[in-house]
């Protein structure tokens, strides 16, 4: 699907601005963002004015706008990388595409710039196949199909909730891995999309992601904030936790999650060694989160995304709250998020 074939009225591109000067970022994406509506949310802790070039259909939200919508007491939910969630909250479109502001379009092996927006929308508009793995990857991609032995009863697939893109150059590694392999860069472009199987967990990255807001919008929740959270990805865990919640809820409601194409080119940002010197509890929290999600079973009475988030929050507080205050805070934030989602969206 090309950009010209997409209904651009169904897509919002949401950018969390952690850098004030967005000129190079936006100009690099202009061939693919042109004609789409952009929502740019400025990190409330960013002091400098944003520099946004002309030629874009864009709404910009800053700290006063956030406080006006959610109240000053709730505005702290939307700092740092979590500022983009405010864009998810106020959007009225079917699909959301979100790309970090340190990324530019990648090139495929033929040297052609990758249209990440079109690929994400293609992934979302085609069904997912979480119930039975297709060894030829996404059977709905051009040139692919269902392999011999794939049950015909399952070939209609299920709705796709999210499309998780990847990264060339600086892959989304954690700080210990990047610090150990300082020169490692991802140069492997795998021309494939696949559905993550039912009940399989994955660390979804917020760097390059799209989702069906009408289907699972409230599941994209800004919740888990760690002590000493910083302004580089390996000093955060909000997107990974959000992704684990999203995948579990998608499994429960019968939706699918895809990963693979599209790629973006991720530029250098931050110092992994310096990040390791900070008190960072992310890996410890992850080790506690995995067995929790492995054992978690949402009740059959949870039939909406909002129901699922609230039930998940209840389980987090009961089963993980005593292990670390970060989990209790996450559970409270999840409940508050559902309240904000219902309030903002019911008011039009």
C-alpha positions as CSV (number, residue, x, y, z in Angstrom):
1,X,0.0,0.0,0.0
2,X,1.4,3.4,-1.0
3,X,0.8,6.7,0.7
4,X,-1.6,7.7,-2.0
5,X,-3.8,4.7,-1.3
6,X,-4.2,5.4,2.4
7,X,-7.2,7.3,3.8
8,X,-5.2,10.0,5.5
9,X,-8.2,11.1,7.5
10,X,-7.9,7.9,9.4
11,X,-4.3,8.4,10.6
12,X,-2.7,10.6,13.2
13,X,1.1,10.8,13.4
14,X,2.0,11.4,17.1
15,X,5.5,12.7,18.0
16,X,6.8,13.2,21.5
17,X,9.2,16.1,21.3
18,X,12.1,15.7,23.7
19,X,14.3,17.9,21.5
20,X,13.3,21.5,20.8
21,X,14.6,21.7,17.2
22,X,12.5,19.4,15.1
23,X,13.6,20.9,11.8
24,X,15.9,18.1,10.6
25,X,13.6,15.4,11.9
26,X,10.4,16.7,10.2
27,X,12.1,17.7,7.0
28,X,13.6,14.2,6.6
29,X,10.1,12.7,7.0
30,X,8.3,15.3,4.8
31,X,7.9,12.9,1.8
32,X,5.9,10.5,4.0
33,X,4.3,12.8,6.6
34,X,2.9,15.2,3.9
35,X,-0.9,15.2,3.9
36,X,-1.2,13.5,7.3
37,X,-2.3,15.3,10.5
38,X,0.5,15.5,13.1
39,X,0.1,15.7,16.8
40,X,3.3,17.0,18.5
41,X,3.4,16.8,22.3
42,X,6.2,18.8,23.9
43,X,7.9,17.2,26.9
44,X,6.6,19.4,29.8
45,X,10.1,19.4,31.2
46,X,11.6,20.8,28.0
47,X,12.2,24.6,28.5
48,X,13.1,25.7,25.0
49,X,10.5,26.7,22.4
50,X,9.9,24.1,19.7
51,X,11.3,24.8,16.2
52,X,8.9,23.3,13.7
53,X,9.3,24.0,9.9
54,X,6.4,25.0,7.7
55,X,4.5,22.7,5.4
56,X,2.9,20.4,8.0
57,X,-0.6,20.0,9.2
58,X,0.2,20.0,12.9
59,X,-1.3,20.6,16.3
60,X,1.2,21.2,19.1
61,X,0.5,20.6,22.7
62,X,2.7,21.9,25.6
63,X,2.4,21.8,29.4
64,X,-0.5,24.3,29.7
65,X,-2.5,22.4,27.1
66,X,-1.9,19.1,28.9
67,X,-2.9,20.6,32.2
68,X,-6.0,22.1,30.7
69,X,-7.2,18.7,29.5
70,X,-6.2,16.4,32.3
71,X,-5.6,18.8,35.2
72,X,-2.3,19.8,36.8
73,X,-2.3,16.8,39.2
74,X,-2.4,14.3,36.3
75,X,0.0,16.2,34.0
76,X,3.0,14.4,35.5
77,X,1.9,11.2,33.7
78,X,3.0,12.8,30.5
79,X,6.6,13.8,31.0
80,X,9.7,12.5,29.2
81,X,8.9,9.8,26.6
82,X,5.4,9.5,28.1
83,X,4.4,12.8,26.6
84,X,3.4,11.0,23.4
85,X,0.6,9.3,25.3
86,X,-1.2,12.6,25.6
87,X,-1.3,12.6,21.8
88,X,-2.9,9.1,21.9
89,X,-5.4,10.4,24.4
90,X,-6.6,13.4,22.4
91,X,-6.5,11.9,18.9
92,X,-9.8,11.1,17.2
93,X,-8.3,9.0,14.4
94,X,-8.6,5.2,13.8
95,X,-4.8,4.6,13.5
96,X,-1.9,6.1,15.3
97,X,1.7,6.1,14.0
98,X,4.4,7.1,16.5
99,X,8.1,7.6,15.8
100,X,10.8,9.0,18.1
101,X,12.3,12.3,17.2
102,X,15.8,10.9,16.9
103,X,14.8,8.7,13.9
104,X,14.8,9.4,10.2
105,X,13.6,7.2,7.3
106,X,15.7,4.1,6.7
107,X,16.8,2.8,3.3
108,X,15.9,-0.7,2.1
109,X,18.7,-2.9,0.5
110,X,18.0,-1.3,-2.9
111,X,18.7,2.2,-1.5
112,X,15.0,3.3,-1.5
113,X,13.7,5.3,1.4
114,X,11.2,3.3,3.5
115,X,7.7,4.7,3.8
116,X,7.2,3.7,7.4
117,X,3.7,5.2,7.7
118,X,2.3,3.3,4.7
119,X,3.9,0.0,5.9
120,X,2.4,0.4,9.4
121,X,-1.0,1.1,8.0
122,X,-0.8,-1.9,5.7
123,X,0.2,-4.1,8.7
124,X,-2.8,-2.8,10.7
125,X,-5.4,-3.1,7.9
126,X,-4.4,-6.7,7.1
127,X,-5.4,-9.5,9.6
128,X,-3.0,-11.0,12.1
129,X,-2.5,-14.8,12.6
130,X,-1.6,-15.4,16.2
131,X,-3.3,-18.8,16.5
132,X,-1.2,-20.7,14.0
133,X,2.3,-19.6,12.9
134,X,2.8,-19.2,9.2
135,X,6.5,-20.1,8.3
136,X,6.3,-17.8,5.3
137,X,5.7,-14.9,7.7
138,X,2.8,-12.6,7.1
139,X,0.7,-14.4,4.5
140,X,-1.1,-11.1,3.5
141,X,2.1,-9.5,2.3
142,X,2.8,-9.2,-1.4
143,X,4.4,-12.3,-2.7
144,X,3.6,-14.4,0.4
145,X,0.7,-16.8,1.2
146,X,-0.3,-19.5,3.6
147,X,2.0,-22.5,3.5
148,X,0.9,-26.1,3.0
149,X,-0.8,-27.5,6.1
150,X,-2.1,-24.1,7.4
151,X,-5.7,-24.7,8.4
152,X,-8.2,-23.1,6.1
153,X,-10.5,-22.4,9.0
154,X,-7.9,-20.0,10.4
155,X,-6.9,-18.2,7.2
156,X,-9.2,-15.3,7.8
157,X,-7.0,-14.3,10.8
158,X,-8.0,-11.8,13.5
159,X,-7.9,-8.0,13.7
160,X,-4.4,-6.5,14.0
161,X,-4.1,-4.3,17.1
162,X,-0.5,-3.1,16.7
163,X,2.4,-2.9,14.3
164,X,5.9,-2.9,16.0
165,X,8.6,-1.6,13.6
166,X,12.3,-2.1,13.9
167,X,15.5,0.0,13.7
168,X,18.7,0.2,11.6
169,X,21.9,1.7,13.1
170,X,21.3,2.0,16.8
171,X,19.0,-0.9,17.8
172,X,16.8,-0.7,20.9
173,X,19.2,-2.5,23.2
174,X,19.3,-2.1,27.0
175,X,22.1,-0.1,28.6
176,X,24.2,-3.1,29.8
177,X,24.2,-4.7,26.3
178,X,25.0,-1.4,24.5
179,X,27.7,-0.6,27.1
180,X,29.4,-4.0,26.6
181,X,29.1,-3.8,22.8
182,X,29.8,-0.1,22.2
183,X,30.4,-0.4,18.5
184,X,27.6,-2.7,17.6
185,X,25.1,-1.4,15.1
186,X,22.2,-3.1,13.4
187,X,22.8,-3.4,9.6
188,X,20.5,-6.3,9.0
189,X,17.4,-5.4,7.0
190,X,15.0,-8.4,7.1
191,X,12.2,-8.0,4.6
192,X,9.5,-9.6,6.6
193,X,6.5,-9.0,8.8
194,X,5.2,-11.7,11.3
195,X,2.5,-12.1,13.9
196,X,3.7,-12.7,17.4
197,X,2.1,-16.0,18.5
198,X,-0.7,-16.2,21.1
199,X,0.6,-16.0,24.7
200,X,4.1,-15.1,23.6
201,X,5.4,-12.0,25.4
202,X,7.6,-9.4,23.7
203,X,9.3,-6.1,24.7
204,X,7.4,-3.7,22.5
205,X,9.5,-0.6,21.7
206,X,7.8,2.8,21.5
207,X,10.5,4.1,19.1
208,X,8.7,3.0,15.9
209,X,5.1,1.8,16.5
210,X,1.6,2.0,15.2
211,X,-1.7,0.8,16.6
212,X,-5.5,0.7,15.9
213,X,-6.7,3.3,18.4
214,X,-10.4,2.3,17.9
215,X,-9.5,-1.3,18.8
216,X,-7.0,-1.0,21.7
217,X,-6.4,2.6,22.4
218,X,-6.8,2.5,26.2
219,X,-4.3,-0.4,26.4
220,X,-1.5,2.0,25.4
221,X,-1.0,3.1,28.9
222,X,1.7,5.3,30.5
223,X,2.2,3.5,33.8
224,X,5.5,2.1,34.9
225,X,7.9,4.8,35.9
226,X,11.3,3.8,37.3
227,X,13.5,5.6,39.8
228,X,16.0,7.8,38.0
229,X,14.1,7.7,34.7
230,X,16.0,9.6,32.1
231,X,15.6,11.1,28.6
232,X,17.2,8.2,26.6
233,X,15.3,5.0,25.9
234,X,17.6,2.7,27.9
235,X,16.7,4.7,31.0
236,X,13.0,4.0,30.7
237,X,10.6,1.1,30.8
238,X,7.3,2.7,30.1
239,X,7.0,1.4,26.6
240,X,8.1,-2.1,27.4
241,X,5.5,-2.4,30.3
242,X,2.9,-0.8,28.1
243,X,3.7,-3.3,25.4
244,X,3.4,-6.3,27.7
245,X,0.0,-5.0,28.8
246,X,-1.1,-4.4,25.2
247,X,-0.1,-7.9,24.1
248,X,-1.8,-9.6,27.0
249,X,-5.0,-7.7,26.5
250,X,-4.9,-8.3,22.7
251,X,-4.5,-12.0,23.4
252,X,-7.5,-11.9,25.8
253,X,-9.8,-10.1,23.3
254,X,-8.7,-12.1,20.3
255,X,-6.5,-9.5,18.5
256,X,-3.0,-9.9,17.0
257,X,0.3,-8.0,17.2
258,X,2.8,-7.8,14.3
259,X,6.5,-7.1,14.3
260,X,9.1,-6.6,11.5
261,X,8.8,-4.0,8.8
262,X,8.9,-1.0,8.7
263,X,12.4,0.0,9.7
264,X,13.6,3.5,10.7
265,X,17.2,4.7,11.0
266,X,17.9,5.5,14.6
267,X,20.5,8.2,15.3
268,X,22.9,8.2,18.2
269,X,21.6,9.6,21.5
270,X,22.8,9.2,25.0
271,X,25.7,7.3,26.6
272,X,25.0,3.7,27.7
273,X,28.0,3.7,30.1
274,X,26.8,6.9,31.8
275,X,23.3,5.5,32.1
276,X,24.7,2.5,33.9
277,X,26.1,4.7,36.5
278,X,22.7,5.8,37.5
279,X,20.5,3.9,39.9
280,X,18.4,2.0,37.3
281,X,16.0,-0.7,38.5
282,X,14.5,-1.6,35.1
283,X,16.0,-5.1,34.7
284,X,15.0,-6.1,38.2
285,X,11.4,-5.0,37.5
286,X,11.4,-6.9,34.3
287,X,12.5,-10.2,36.0
288,X,9.5,-9.8,38.3
289,X,7.1,-8.8,35.5
290,X,7.7,-11.9,33.3
291,X,6.3,-14.6,35.7
292,X,3.4,-12.3,36.6
293,X,2.3,-12.0,32.9
294,X,3.0,-15.7,32.4
295,X,0.5,-16.6,35.1
296,X,-2.0,-13.8,34.6
297,X,-5.5,-14.7,33.4
298,X,-8.0,-11.9,32.9
299,X,-11.6,-12.8,33.9
300,X,-14.1,-13.6,31.2
301,X,-16.1,-10.6,32.4
302,X,-13.5,-8.3,31.0
303,X,-14.9,-7.7,27.6
304,X,-13.7,-4.2,26.8
305,X,-10.1,-2.8,26.7
306,X,-11.0,-0.5,29.6
307,X,-12.2,-3.5,31.6
308,X,-9.0,-5.4,30.9
309,X,-6.7,-2.5,31.9
310,X,-8.6,-2.1,35.3
311,X,-8.5,-5.8,36.0
312,X,-4.8,-5.9,35.1
313,X,-4.1,-3.0,37.4
314,X,-5.9,-4.8,40.2
315,X,-3.7,-7.9,39.7
316,X,-0.6,-5.8,39.5
317,X,-1.3,-4.1,42.9
318,X,-2.3,-7.4,44.6
319,X,0.5,-9.6,43.2
320,X,3.4,-7.2,42.6
321,X,2.7,-4.1,44.8
322,X,4.5,-5.5,47.8
323,X,7.7,-6.2,45.8
324,X,8.3,-2.7,44.6
325,X,6.5,0.7,45.0
326,X,6.9,1.2,41.2
327,X,4.3,-1.5,40.6
328,X,1.8,0.1,43.0
329,X,2.3,3.4,41.3
330,X,1.9,1.7,37.9
331,X,-1.4,0.1,39.0
332,X,-2.7,3.5,40.2
333,X,-1.6,5.1,36.9
334,X,-3.4,2.5,34.9
335,X,-6.7,3.1,36.7
336,X,-6.3,6.9,36.3
337,X,-5.5,6.5,32.6
338,X,-8.8,4.7,32.0
339,X,-10.6,7.4,33.8
340,X,-8.9,10.1,31.7
341,X,-9.5,8.1,28.5
342,X,-13.2,7.8,29.3
343,X,-13.5,11.5,30.3
344,X,-11.7,13.0,27.4
345,X,-13.3,10.7,24.8
346,X,-16.8,11.0,26.1
347,X,-16.5,14.8,26.0
348,X,-15.8,14.7,22.3
